[in-house]
């Protein structure tokens, strides 16, 4: 069967983007993709100014470590995009569509270059003491390929890559179309990158027996391998196939790898060591509070905005903290939180105090660090309940250690990973409670109680097996 020829035009998508303002109940949504989750203090202030002038001022950290502005005013879309691009938040330069709105073909290309900037790295990449490799350079190289190779703009706006340097602070439960993870080379040489498709890296002791690496490549060949794989995906993806898992449903991984190797002038590395390799466990709590970096006397300090939402005041405040106490940059995380990197020891206490004063939770003991909620009925027409307000109500009743995801409908926009408990809205103020007992378990897990109020849900959570109160 001859390969399908993909269109250069971006695939249809309802995902918000920099210049594609998606409609919502509370106004438009503009998503700003941040390379490696990084935002300079200057950009943070420009983004706050734009959110104040052209939108509602609500700024959300997304579960892919990006930012999105809610409540974009009708008629202000173009000015908003222009302000963000002027702040250097575009895919690389000013979109042609802004310079010449009557050139639709170039407009589509610019939009597509924004859409495909989907690479996740650890928010502590290059700084984490446990890391085997610094993924920032590789991420930059692949982002540049995604920007400049227009054929790759045909990828779905949801098609995403994970570059895992082996950091202790890492999101490993969020499935990606392609993942690469640093592993030690058997000869003690520079680390290799093991890789896999449509899933997550295997983790020691996690019980994910179905997770294994397909093969590995040396770091210096990883970017070329990614490019070959992306082109192979586009060669083989027929109509309706937009994600790697869709392609794997009709083509096996070995066949894909044969196509990839035909594009390369180096072999993929395969042996028992690579197949048996598991990365060291991660610790998501390191996103909160202060933790030492690889370099002596430097720390990162992190906090969780309540339910992932900032406002213009808190974003400007974070920019000030970054300038005065850190390295003048911020890092967004896939837990919808914020890190201040490169904080000298002498500034650590002030950084935590500053984050706390801005309303960010800096301790895993704070229940707001264990709750996520989608926009819910105040922001989304599909929402059956006000998940944000209900999550705040639940926070004061949440048992110690319980992690809960509140979703306004089954689409689960807030959680790309699988939360231990999910409250799925069925009516205003009413939820079905789901629990995941083992991995893998489809969807939200199994339903343990129906049509609960928030107070009833809190009582059920206290009685769940494993709850400290239940013991
Ligand atoms: S999960 Fe449903 S209700 Fe919540 S934001 Fe997504 S589509 Fe809307």
Boltz pocket constraint, residues with backbone or C-beta under 6 A from the ligand:
constraints:
  - pocket:
      binder: B
      contacts: [[A, 374], [A, 375], [A, 376], [A, 377], [A, 380], [A, 381], [A, 382], [A, 383], [A, 384], [A, 407], [A, 408], [A, 409], [A, 410], [A, 411], [A, 412], [A, 413], [A, 414]]
      max_distance: 6.0
